[in-house]
């Protein structure tokens, strides 16, 4: 039996346990407009890539970063507990988090409400794919 490329990729993902995330970074850039009222993106040299609010932490390099790791930002206790449990952001976790931040915290080592009250019902995978380019 011959496996087609997509079937082979699905089999590889299933075998390795990697998350099957298929976000579109271009769509994510547009979808991020909903996020920038609270989040900015500033590169390490201090250049503001996306001018945004300061209510949420800066999201430059968030993919691969431990949760609650931006110095000087006042994270909620639930996210701090999730961070203490070893939470490190990847695309799949970001996509899950933005759907329901409080539910996410309660299922990833923390407890209680998230300080992030906004929920992104659709497009989280796209935003996560775009955030992965901000490194």
N, C-alpha and C positions, 0 to 999 in steps of 0.2 A: 504494500500500500504506500502510495506517495503522499507525503505531507506537503501541503502548500505553505508558503512563507508565513502567513498569519497563524496558521495552525501550529507551525513549528515554534513560532515566537510564544504563543500561548502555552505550549507544552514546556518550553524553557522557563517561562515565568513561574508556572505551577511547580516545576521541579526544583527551582532555586528558592522559592518562597518570596521572591521580589514582588512588590505591589504592582499591579497592572494599572498604571496611571497613564492616561493619554490626554494630558492637558495641552491646550493650544496657547502658546506664549503670546502670540499676537492678539488673540481674543482676551487673554488675561491682562494685557496692558490697558485695554479699554475698560475691562471690568474693574480694574484697580481704581478707577475714578471714584467708585463707591467707598473706597478705603482711605483715600487721601485726606478726607476731612479729619481723620485721627492719626494717620501715619505718614511720615516723611520717609524719603530714601536719600541718604547722604553717603557718598563714597568715602573711603578712608582718608582721602586728601581734603575732605571738608566740602567738596562740590555737591551742591544740592541737585540730585538727579531728578527727584520728584519733590516739589514743594508741597508740604502737607502739614497737618496738625501735629501737635506735640502731646495729645491726649494718650496716644499709644506709642510704643517704642519704635525707634527707627528700624526699618526692615532691611537695610543693606546687609547682605550676607546671612539672612535668617535661615536659609536652607543649610543644614549641617551645623547650626549653632545650638548649643544647649538652651533649653527654655529658660526664661527669666535671667538672661545673661547680659543685657545692656546696662552698663554701669550708670548709676544715677537715676534709673527709672524705677518708680514705685509700683512694683508688681503686686497683684492680689495674692493673698495667702494660698489660695487653691493652686494657682500656677506655680508658686514657689515650692509647694509640696510635690507637685508633679515633676518639677525640675530636680528636686532632691531625690526623687525616685529614678532619675536618669533619663528623663525625656529630652531627646535631641530632635529638632525639627527636620523633617524631610517633606517631600512634596505631598505624600499621602496623608501625613499627619496635619499639615497645614490645611489641606482640602477638607479633612474631617473636622478640624477645629472651627473653621469659619462657618460651617453648617449650623453648629450649636455649641458655642464655647463652654457653657456651663456643663452640659452633658459630657463634653469631651473631658473636662477637668475631672469630673466624677468617675470617669472610666479609665483615667490614665495616671492614677497615683495621688491625685489631689481630692479636694472635696469643697463643696460650696459654690457660690456664684462666681462667675468670671466677671472681671471688670469690663470686658468687652461685651456689650449688650447687643451689638449689631449681629445679625445672622445673614449669611449669604446662601440662600437656598439653592441657587444654581451658579455654576461658574467657578467654584472653588478650585477645581483641578486646573483650570486655565490660569487663575491668579497664581497658584502655586508654581505652575510651569514658568510663568513670567518672573516670579520672584527668584526662581533658580538661576535666572540670567543676571541677577543683580549681585555679582560677586567680584 
